[in-house]
Amino acid sequence: MIQFFNVGKRYPGGQHALRELSFEIPRGQFVFLTGPSGAGKTTLLKLIFREEVPSEGQIVVNGRNVSSVPPGKIPFLRRTIGVVFQNFRLIPRKTVFENVSFLPRILGADTATQKRLAHEALDRVGLGHRLGAFPLELSGGEQQRVAIARALINEPEILIADEPTGNLDPELSKEILRIFEEIHHRGTTLLIATHDRETIQRIGGRVLTLEAGTLSGDQLLPSPRDLRSEADTDLITSTESDLATEGEPL
């Protein structure tokens, strides 16, 4: 679904944001992207949805070479990618409905279709009742859920998120992560950038680690559910063994 081949990114003045990155993310995988501030996480995400272009190497997203997509075709590429930003990027003077239905509107959907799609997307994040509210009337967690609904409205094949829980308290962070897990279970490929190791440990899965613009780690962590399943299996095995021992004649 996402492939990087020796990708580098330099900014004017010679500053290297990324160097010789190579990795693949298969369809339907849930991946965390981590590393310290300034490691290149945001730059990597921007390369995927063509807000930035690489200085060298190739990026293939859903079979398309991102660098070779002409400017006029970039909106078509982005229709398959949902993006959630840390600062939400909601328009304060627009209602929740207007913020979420932006993409269907520019694609020419009629008002009834816009409302249906917006309502379905907001229902998925538990905010179907807030269509007429304005962003400033919502809590931080609600604003983030609206941003997720906006990213989901076109049923993207890929969802990427840049520090989506960075401005939220621990309880709200858990709720947002639960929503991401539900999205993943529907078959969407997820790439979430975060520097919060506790969040990663809570979910588990594949973790890509950046340091100074290079890929320093690619590991698969067990999920808490996997660990619980293993513990249950060990307990059952141990109990069966104890019962068998107790049943043996003296």
ChimeraX commands (.cxc) that place a marker at each C-alpha (Angstrom):
marker #1 position 0.00,0.00,0.00 radius 0.5
marker #1 position 2.86,2.40,0.91 radius 0.5
marker #1 position 6.42,1.88,-0.36 radius 0.5
marker #1 position 9.51,4.04,0.19 radius 0.5
marker #1 position 12.61,3.35,-1.90 radius 0.5
marker #1 position 15.79,5.14,-0.72 radius 0.5
marker #1 position 13.83,8.33,-0.06 radius 0.5
marker #1 position 15.59,11.50,1.02 radius 0.5
marker #1 position 14.32,15.02,1.65 radius 0.5
marker #1 position 16.47,18.15,1.73 radius 0.5
marker #1 position 15.26,21.66,2.39 radius 0.5
marker #1 position 16.83,24.90,1.10 radius 0.5
marker #1 position 20.15,25.47,2.80 radius 0.5
marker #1 position 21.06,21.80,2.67 radius 0.5
marker #1 position 19.18,20.66,5.77 radius 0.5
marker #1 position 18.35,16.94,5.57 radius 0.5
marker #1 position 14.94,16.03,6.99 radius 0.5
marker #1 position 15.09,12.41,5.76 radius 0.5
marker #1 position 17.87,10.18,4.46 radius 0.5
marker #1 position 17.70,6.91,2.47 radius 0.5
marker #1 position 14.39,5.67,3.85 radius 0.5
marker #1 position 13.20,2.29,2.59 radius 0.5
marker #1 position 10.20,0.38,3.95 radius 0.5
marker #1 position 6.85,-1.10,2.92 radius 0.5
marker #1 position 3.45,-1.01,4.62 radius 0.5
marker #1 position 1.10,-3.74,3.36 radius 0.5
marker #1 position -2.60,-3.15,2.82 radius 0.5
marker #1 position -4.62,-3.23,6.04 radius 0.5
marker #1 position -1.68,-2.89,8.46 radius 0.5
marker #1 position -1.74,-0.68,11.58 radius 0.5
marker #1 position 1.65,1.06,11.94 radius 0.5
marker #1 position 3.03,3.55,14.46 radius 0.5
marker #1 position 5.71,6.02,13.38 radius 0.5
marker #1 position 7.74,7.25,16.32 radius 0.5
marker #1 position 10.89,9.14,17.19 radius 0.5
marker #1 position 11.93,12.34,18.97 radius 0.5
marker #1 position 10.78,15.80,17.89 radius 0.5
marker #1 position 12.59,16.82,14.72 radius 0.5
marker #1 position 13.23,13.21,13.63 radius 0.5
marker #1 position 11.27,13.71,10.38 radius 0.5
marker #1 position 7.89,12.15,11.20 radius 0.5
marker #1 position 5.75,15.01,9.88 radius 0.5
marker #1 position 7.88,15.32,6.73 radius 0.5
marker #1 position 7.43,11.60,6.03 radius 0.5
marker #1 position 3.65,11.90,6.31 radius 0.5
marker #1 position 3.57,14.97,4.05 radius 0.5
marker #1 position 5.46,13.02,1.38 radius 0.5
marker #1 position 2.75,10.34,1.36 radius 0.5
marker #1 position -0.10,12.71,0.50 radius 0.5
marker #1 position 2.08,14.87,-1.76 radius 0.5
marker #1 position 2.23,18.02,0.35 radius 0.5
marker #1 position 5.99,17.61,-0.05 radius 0.5
marker #1 position 8.03,15.88,-2.76 radius 0.5
marker #1 position 11.18,13.83,-2.12 radius 0.5
marker #1 position 14.62,15.12,-3.10 radius 0.5
marker #1 position 15.65,11.61,-4.08 radius 0.5
marker #1 position 14.19,8.14,-4.19 radius 0.5
marker #1 position 10.66,6.99,-5.01 radius 0.5
marker #1 position 7.40,6.76,-3.09 radius 0.5
marker #1 position 4.62,4.47,-4.28 radius 0.5
marker #1 position 1.16,4.83,-2.72 radius 0.5
marker #1 position -1.53,2.36,-3.75 radius 0.5
marker #1 position 0.40,1.54,-6.91 radius 0.5
marker #1 position 1.08,5.16,-7.93 radius 0.5
marker #1 position 4.48,6.83,-8.03 radius 0.5
marker #1 position 3.65,9.91,-5.96 radius 0.5
marker #1 position 6.46,12.04,-7.41 radius 0.5
marker #1 position 5.24,11.55,-10.99 radius 0.5
marker #1 position 1.62,12.51,-10.26 radius 0.5
marker #1 position 0.98,15.79,-12.14 radius 0.5
marker #1 position -0.38,18.71,-10.09 radius 0.5
marker #1 position -3.83,18.40,-11.65 radius 0.5
marker #1 position -4.10,14.76,-10.54 radius 0.5
marker #1 position -3.02,15.30,-6.91 radius 0.5
marker #1 position -6.65,15.70,-5.69 radius 0.5
marker #1 position -7.42,12.24,-7.13 radius 0.5
marker #1 position -4.49,10.76,-5.17 radius 0.5
marker #1 position -5.69,12.43,-1.97 radius 0.5
marker #1 position -9.20,11.01,-2.32 radius 0.5
marker #1 position -7.78,7.64,-1.27 radius 0.5
marker #1 position -5.93,9.11,1.74 radius 0.5
marker #1 position -7.51,10.47,4.91 radius 0.5
marker #1 position -5.34,12.84,6.97 radius 0.5
marker #1 position -5.76,13.79,10.63 radius 0.5
marker #1 position -3.65,16.68,11.92 radius 0.5
marker #1 position -2.58,17.43,15.49 radius 0.5
marker #1 position -4.08,20.93,15.41 radius 0.5
marker #1 position -7.36,19.64,13.87 radius 0.5
marker #1 position -7.38,22.26,11.03 radius 0.5
marker #1 position -11.12,22.92,11.41 radius 0.5
marker #1 position -12.57,26.16,10.04 radius 0.5
marker #1 position -13.94,28.08,13.07 radius 0.5
marker #1 position -16.70,29.88,11.15 radius 0.5
marker #1 position -18.00,26.71,9.55 radius 0.5
marker #1 position -20.32,24.22,11.28 radius 0.5
marker #1 position -19.32,20.65,11.99 radius 0.5
marker #1 position -21.40,19.61,8.98 radius 0.5
marker #1 position -19.66,22.15,6.72 radius 0.5
marker #1 position -16.20,21.11,7.95 radius 0.5
marker #1 position -16.84,17.40,7.51 radius 0.5
marker #1 position -18.68,17.61,4.18 radius 0.5
marker #1 position -16.00,19.74,2.49 radius 0.5
marker #1 position -14.69,16.95,0.24 radius 0.5
marker #1 position -18.08,15.68,-1.03 radius 0.5
marker #1 position -19.07,19.30,-1.64 radius 0.5
marker #1 position -16.07,20.08,-3.86 radius 0.5
marker #1 position -16.66,16.77,-5.66 radius 0.5
marker #1 position -20.12,18.00,-6.61 radius 0.5
marker #1 position -22.32,15.93,-4.28 radius 0.5
marker #1 position -25.80,17.35,-3.71 radius 0.5
marker #1 position -26.85,18.61,-0.28 radius 0.5
marker #1 position -28.77,15.45,0.63 radius 0.5
marker #1 position -25.76,13.27,-0.17 radius 0.5
marker #1 position -23.45,15.60,1.76 radius 0.5
marker #1 position -25.68,15.37,4.84 radius 0.5
marker #1 position -25.94,11.59,4.61 radius 0.5
marker #1 position -22.19,11.11,4.27 radius 0.5
marker #1 position -21.42,13.62,7.03 radius 0.5
marker #1 position -23.93,12.03,9.37 radius 0.5
marker #1 position -22.53,8.54,8.71 radius 0.5
marker #1 position -18.94,9.71,9.30 radius 0.5
marker #1 position -19.86,11.58,12.49 radius 0.5
marker #1 position -21.87,8.62,13.77 radius 0.5
marker #1 position -18.74,6.50,13.51 radius 0.5
marker #1 position -16.98,8.85,15.96 radius 0.5
marker #1 position -20.02,9.36,18.21 radius 0.5
marker #1 position -20.89,12.91,17.09 radius 0.5
marker #1 position -23.86,12.44,14.77 radius 0.5
marker #1 position -25.86,14.82,16.98 radius 0.5
marker #1 position -23.45,17.79,16.56 radius 0.5
marker #1 position -23.89,18.61,12.85 radius 0.5
marker #1 position -24.92,22.21,13.55 radius 0.5
marker #1 position -22.29,23.02,16.17 radius 0.5
marker #1 position -19.24,25.22,15.55 radius 0.5
marker #1 position -15.71,24.02,16.40 radius 0.5
marker #1 position -15.31,26.49,19.27 radius 0.5
marker #1 position -18.40,25.01,20.91 radius 0.5
marker #1 position -16.69,21.60,21.10 radius 0.5
marker #1 position -14.13,20.19,23.49 radius 0.5
marker #1 position -10.65,19.29,22.26 radius 0.5
marker #1 position -11.57,15.62,22.10 radius 0.5
marker #1 position -14.73,16.40,20.12 radius 0.5
marker #1 position -12.78,18.58,17.68 radius 0.5
marker #1 position -10.33,15.74,17.11 radius 0.5
marker #1 position -13.22,13.35,16.46 radius 0.5
marker #1 position -14.67,15.81,13.93 radius 0.5
marker #1 position -11.26,15.90,12.22 radius 0.5
marker #1 position -11.27,12.09,12.09 radius 0.5
marker #1 position -14.82,12.08,10.66 radius 0.5
marker #1 position -13.69,14.53,7.96 radius 0.5
marker #1 position -10.80,12.20,7.08 radius 0.5
marker #1 position -13.17,9.22,6.88 radius 0.5
marker #1 position -16.02,10.73,4.87 radius 0.5
marker #1 position -14.70,9.48,1.53 radius 0.5
marker #1 position -13.93,5.97,2.87 radius 0.5
marker #1 position -10.16,6.31,2.28 radius 0.5
marker #1 position -8.00,3.24,1.81 radius 0.5
marker #1 position -5.24,4.84,3.89 radius 0.5
marker #1 position -5.56,6.96,7.04 radius 0.5
marker #1 position -2.54,8.84,8.34 radius 0.5
marker #1 position -2.48,10.88,11.54 radius 0.5
marker #1 position 0.15,13.28,12.89 radius 0.5
marker #1 position 0.29,13.23,16.72 radius 0.5
marker #1 position -3.52,12.84,16.93 radius 0.5
marker #1 position -3.50,12.60,20.74 radius 0.5
marker #1 position -0.74,15.13,21.38 radius 0.5
marker #1 position -3.13,17.84,22.65 radius 0.5
marker #1 position -5.46,15.53,24.59 radius 0.5
marker #1 position -5.53,14.22,28.14 radius 0.5
marker #1 position -4.93,10.49,28.77 radius 0.5
marker #1 position -8.61,9.49,28.89 radius 0.5
marker #1 position -9.46,11.31,25.65 radius 0.5
marker #1 position -6.34,9.79,24.06 radius 0.5
marker #1 position -7.65,6.31,24.87 radius 0.5
marker #1 position -11.00,7.16,23.24 radius 0.5
marker #1 position -9.32,8.41,20.06 radius 0.5
marker #1 position -7.14,5.30,19.89 radius 0.5
marker #1 position -10.25,3.12,20.29 radius 0.5
marker #1 position -11.74,4.87,17.24 radius 0.5
marker #1 position -8.56,4.22,15.25 radius 0.5
marker #1 position -8.68,0.54,16.18 radius 0.5
marker #1 position -12.29,0.31,14.97 radius 0.5
marker #1 position -11.30,1.99,11.69 radius 0.5
marker #1 position -8.46,-0.51,11.28 radius 0.5
marker #1 position -10.81,-3.44,11.84 radius 0.5
marker #1 position -12.82,-2.25,8.82 radius 0.5
marker #1 position -9.73,-2.87,6.65 radius 0.5
marker #1 position -8.21,0.62,6.47 radius 0.5
marker #1 position -4.42,0.95,6.42 radius 0.5
marker #1 position -3.32,3.19,9.32 radius 0.5
marker #1 position -0.07,5.08,9.87 radius 0.5
marker #1 position -0.01,7.10,13.09 radius 0.5
marker #1 position 2.90,9.36,14.05 radius 0.5
marker #1 position 3.44,9.75,17.78 radius 0.5
marker #1 position 6.31,10.22,20.22 radius 0.5
marker #1 position 4.22,8.74,23.07 radius 0.5
marker #1 position 5.67,5.31,23.85 radius 0.5
marker #1 position 2.87,4.60,26.36 radius 0.5
marker #1 position 0.32,4.94,23.56 radius 0.5
marker #1 position 2.29,2.52,21.40 radius 0.5
marker #1 position 2.65,-0.02,24.20 radius 0.5
marker #1 position -1.10,0.18,24.87 radius 0.5
marker #1 position -1.97,-0.81,21.29 radius 0.5
marker #1 position 1.05,-2.81,20.10 radius 0.5
marker #1 position 1.64,-3.69,16.46 radius 0.5
marker #1 position 4.31,-2.57,14.02 radius 0.5
marker #1 position 6.50,0.36,15.02 radius 0.5
marker #1 position 8.78,2.34,12.68 radius 0.5
marker #1 position 11.33,4.49,14.53 radius 0.5
marker #1 position 13.01,7.57,13.04 radius 0.5
marker #1 position 16.14,9.20,14.40 radius 0.5
marker #1 position 17.68,12.24,12.71 radius 0.5
marker #1 position 15.83,11.46,9.51 radius 0.5
marker #1 position 16.89,7.82,9.22 radius 0.5
marker #1 position 15.01,4.61,9.96 radius 0.5
marker #1 position 16.59,3.23,13.12 radius 0.5
marker #1 position 14.02,0.57,13.97 radius 0.5
marker #1 position 11.25,-1.58,12.51 radius 0.5
marker #1 position 9.74,-3.90,15.09 radius 0.5
marker #1 position 6.51,-5.74,15.84 radius 0.5
marker #1 position 5.20,-5.36,19.39 radius 0.5
marker #1 position 2.62,-7.73,20.85 radius 0.5
marker #1 position -0.76,-6.19,21.56 radius 0.5
marker #1 position -2.22,-6.37,25.09 radius 0.5
marker #1 position -4.90,-8.70,23.68 radius 0.5
marker #1 position -2.20,-11.06,22.40 radius 0.5
marker #1 position -0.53,-11.06,25.80 radius 0.5
marker #1 position -3.84,-11.74,27.54 radius 0.5
marker #1 position -4.55,-14.61,25.14 radius 0.5
marker #1 position -1.14,-16.12,25.83 radius 0.5
marker #1 position -1.70,-15.77,29.58 radius 0.5
marker #1 position -5.11,-17.44,29.30 radius 0.5
marker #1 position -3.61,-20.28,27.27 radius 0.5
marker #1 position -0.84,-20.76,29.83 radius 0.5
marker #1 position -3.41,-20.79,32.63 radius 0.5
marker #1 position -5.58,-23.37,30.87 radius 0.5
marker #1 position -2.57,-25.56,30.11 radius 0.5
marker #1 position -1.35,-25.29,33.69 radius 0.5
marker #1 position -4.80,-26.11,35.09 radius 0.5
marker #1 position -5.20,-29.13,32.81 radius 0.5
marker #1 position -1.77,-30.35,33.86 radius 0.5
marker #1 position -2.64,-29.95,37.55 radius 0.5
marker #1 position -5.93,-31.81,37.11 radius 0.5
marker #1 position -4.17,-34.61,35.25 radius 0.5
marker #1 position -1.62,-34.88,38.04 radius 0.5
marker #1 position -4.32,-34.92,40.70 radius 0.5
marker #1 position -6.09,-37.74,38.85 radius 0.5
marker #1 position -3.02,-40.01,38.79 radius 0.5
marker #1 position -3.07,-42.96,41.17 radius 0.5
marker #1 position -0.67,-42.88,44.12 radius 0.5
marker link #1:1,2 radius 0.2
marker link #1:2,3 radius 0.2
marker link #1:3,4 radius 0.2
marker link #1:4,5 radius 0.2
marker link #1:5,6 radius 0.2
marker link #1:6,7 radius 0.2
marker link #1:7,8 radius 0.2
marker link #1:8,9 radius 0.2
marker link #1:9,10 radius 0.2
marker link #1:10,11 radius 0.2
marker link #1:11,12 radius 0.2
marker link #1:12,13 radius 0.2
marker link #1:13,14 radius 0.2
marker link #1:14,15 radius 0.2
marker link #1:15,16 radius 0.2
marker link #1:16,17 radius 0.2
marker link #1:17,18 radius 0.2
marker link #1:18,19 radius 0.2
marker link #1:19,20 radius 0.2
marker link #1:20,21 radius 0.2
marker link #1:21,22 radius 0.2
marker link #1:22,23 radius 0.2
marker link #1:23,24 radius 0.2
marker link #1:24,25 radius 0.2
marker link #1:25,26 radius 0.2
marker link #1:26,27 radius 0.2
marker link #1:27,28 radius 0.2
marker link #1:28,29 radius 0.2
marker link #1:29,30 radius 0.2
marker link #1:30,31 radius 0.2
marker link #1:31,32 radius 0.2
marker link #1:32,33 radius 0.2
marker link #1:33,34 radius 0.2
marker link #1:34,35 radius 0.2
marker link #1:35,36 radius 0.2
marker link #1:36,37 radius 0.2
marker link #1:37,38 radius 0.2
marker link #1:38,39 radius 0.2
marker link #1:39,40 radius 0.2
marker link #1:40,41 radius 0.2
marker link #1:41,42 radius 0.2
marker link #1:42,43 radius 0.2
marker link #1:43,44 radius 0.2
marker link #1:44,45 radius 0.2
marker link #1:45,46 radius 0.2
marker link #1:46,47 radius 0.2
marker link #1:47,48 radius 0.2
marker link #1:48,49 radius 0.2
marker link #1:49,50 radius 0.2
marker link #1:50,51 radius 0.2
marker link #1:51,52 radius 0.2
marker link #1:52,53 radius 0.2
marker link #1:53,54 radius 0.2
marker link #1:54,55 radius 0.2
marker link #1:55,56 radius 0.2
marker link #1:56,57 radius 0.2
marker link #1:57,58 radius 0.2
marker link #1:58,59 radius 0.2
marker link #1:59,60 radius 0.2
marker link #1:60,61 radius 0.2
marker link #1:61,62 radius 0.2
marker link #1:62,63 radius 0.2
marker link #1:63,64 radius 0.2
marker link #1:64,65 radius 0.2
marker link #1:65,66 radius 0.2
marker link #1:66,67 radius 0.2
marker link #1:67,68 radius 0.2
marker link #1:68,69 radius 0.2
marker link #1:69,70 radius 0.2
marker link #1:70,71 radius 0.2
marker link #1:71,72 radius 0.2
marker link #1:72,73 radius 0.2
marker link #1:73,74 radius 0.2
marker link #1:74,75 radius 0.2
marker link #1:75,76 radius 0.2
marker link #1:76,77 radius 0.2
marker link #1:77,78 radius 0.2
marker link #1:78,79 radius 0.2
marker link #1:79,80 radius 0.2
marker link #1:80,81 radius 0.2
marker link #1:81,82 radius 0.2
marker link #1:82,83 radius 0.2
marker link #1:83,84 radius 0.2
marker link #1:84,85 radius 0.2
marker link #1:85,86 radius 0.2
marker link #1:86,87 radius 0.2
marker link #1:87,88 radius 0.2
marker link #1:88,89 radius 0.2
marker link #1:89,90 radius 0.2
marker link #1:90,91 radius 0.2
marker link #1:91,92 radius 0.2
marker link #1:92,93 radius 0.2
marker link #1:93,94 radius 0.2
marker link #1:94,95 radius 0.2
marker link #1:95,96 radius 0.2
marker link #1:96,97 radius 0.2
marker link #1:97,98 radius 0.2
marker link #1:98,99 radius 0.2
marker link #1:99,100 radius 0.2
marker link #1:100,101 radius 0.2
marker link #1:101,102 radius 0.2
marker link #1:102,103 radius 0.2
marker link #1:103,104 radius 0.2
marker link #1:104,105 radius 0.2
marker link #1:105,106 radius 0.2
marker link #1:106,107 radius 0.2
marker link #1:107,108 radius 0.2
marker link #1:108,109 radius 0.2
marker link #1:109,110 radius 0.2
marker link #1:110,111 radius 0.2
marker link #1:111,112 radius 0.2
marker link #1:112,113 radius 0.2
marker link #1:113,114 radius 0.2
marker link #1:114,115 radius 0.2
marker link #1:115,116 radius 0.2
marker link #1:116,117 radius 0.2
marker link #1:117,118 radius 0.2
marker link #1:118,119 radius 0.2
marker link #1:119,120 radius 0.2
marker link #1:120,121 radius 0.2
marker link #1:121,122 radius 0.2
marker link #1:122,123 radius 0.2
marker link #1:123,124 radius 0.2
marker link #1:124,125 radius 0.2
marker link #1:125,126 radius 0.2
marker link #1:126,127 radius 0.2
marker link #1:127,128 radius 0.2
marker link #1:128,129 radius 0.2
marker link #1:129,130 radius 0.2
marker link #1:130,131 radius 0.2
marker link #1:131,132 radius 0.2
marker link #1:132,133 radius 0.2
marker link #1:133,134 radius 0.2
marker link #1:134,135 radius 0.2
marker link #1:135,136 radius 0.2
marker link #1:136,137 radius 0.2
marker link #1:137,138 radius 0.2
marker link #1:138,139 radius 0.2
marker link #1:139,140 radius 0.2
marker link #1:140,141 radius 0.2
marker link #1:141,142 radius 0.2
marker link #1:142,143 radius 0.2
marker link #1:143,144 radius 0.2
marker link #1:144,145 radius 0.2
marker link #1:145,146 radius 0.2
marker link #1:146,147 radius 0.2
marker link #1:147,148 radius 0.2
marker link #1:148,149 radius 0.2
marker link #1:149,150 radius 0.2
marker link #1:150,151 radius 0.2
marker link #1:151,152 radius 0.2
marker link #1:152,153 radius 0.2
marker link #1:153,154 radius 0.2
marker link #1:154,155 radius 0.2
marker link #1:155,156 radius 0.2
marker link #1:156,157 radius 0.2
marker link #1:157,158 radius 0.2
marker link #1:158,159 radius 0.2
marker link #1:159,160 radius 0.2
marker link #1:160,161 radius 0.2
marker link #1:161,162 radius 0.2
marker link #1:162,163 radius 0.2
marker link #1:163,164 radius 0.2
marker link #1:164,165 radius 0.2
marker link #1:165,166 radius 0.2
marker link #1:166,167 radius 0.2
marker link #1:167,168 radius 0.2
marker link #1:168,169 radius 0.2
marker link #1:169,170 radius 0.2
marker link #1:170,171 radius 0.2
marker link #1:171,172 radius 0.2
marker link #1:172,173 radius 0.2
marker link #1:173,174 radius 0.2
marker link #1:174,175 radius 0.2
marker link #1:175,176 radius 0.2
marker link #1:176,177 radius 0.2
marker link #1:177,178 radius 0.2
marker link #1:178,179 radius 0.2
marker link #1:179,180 radius 0.2
marker link #1:180,181 radius 0.2
marker link #1:181,182 radius 0.2
marker link #1:182,183 radius 0.2
marker link #1:183,184 radius 0.2
marker link #1:184,185 radius 0.2
marker link #1:185,186 radius 0.2
marker link #1:186,187 radius 0.2
marker link #1:187,188 radius 0.2
marker link #1:188,189 radius 0.2
marker link #1:189,190 radius 0.2
marker link #1:190,191 radius 0.2
marker link #1:191,192 radius 0.2
marker link #1:192,193 radius 0.2
marker link #1:193,194 radius 0.2
marker link #1:194,195 radius 0.2
marker link #1:195,196 radius 0.2
marker link #1:196,197 radius 0.2
marker link #1:197,198 radius 0.2
marker link #1:198,199 radius 0.2
marker link #1:199,200 radius 0.2
marker link #1:200,201 radius 0.2
marker link #1:201,202 radius 0.2
marker link #1:202,203 radius 0.2
marker link #1:203,204 radius 0.2
marker link #1:204,205 radius 0.2
marker link #1:205,206 radius 0.2
marker link #1:206,207 radius 0.2
marker link #1:207,208 radius 0.2
marker link #1:208,209 radius 0.2
marker link #1:209,210 radius 0.2
marker link #1:210,211 radius 0.2
marker link #1:211,212 radius 0.2
marker link #1:212,213 radius 0.2
marker link #1:213,214 radius 0.2
marker link #1:214,215 radius 0.2
marker link #1:215,216 radius 0.2
marker link #1:216,217 radius 0.2
marker link #1:217,218 radius 0.2
marker link #1:218,219 radius 0.2
marker link #1:219,220 radius 0.2
marker link #1:220,221 radius 0.2
marker link #1:221,222 radius 0.2
marker link #1:222,223 radius 0.2
marker link #1:223,224 radius 0.2
marker link #1:224,225 radius 0.2
marker link #1:225,226 radius 0.2
marker link #1:226,227 radius 0.2
marker link #1:227,228 radius 0.2
marker link #1:228,229 radius 0.2
marker link #1:229,230 radius 0.2
marker link #1:230,231 radius 0.2
marker link #1:231,232 radius 0.2
marker link #1:232,233 radius 0.2
marker link #1:233,234 radius 0.2
marker link #1:234,235 radius 0.2
marker link #1:235,236 radius 0.2
marker link #1:236,237 radius 0.2
marker link #1:237,238 radius 0.2
marker link #1:238,239 radius 0.2
marker link #1:239,240 radius 0.2
marker link #1:240,241 radius 0.2
marker link #1:241,242 radius 0.2
marker link #1:242,243 radius 0.2
marker link #1:243,244 radius 0.2
marker link #1:244,245 radius 0.2
marker link #1:245,246 radius 0.2
marker link #1:246,247 radius 0.2
marker link #1:247,248 radius 0.2
marker link #1:248,249 radius 0.2
marker link #1:249,250 radius 0.2
view
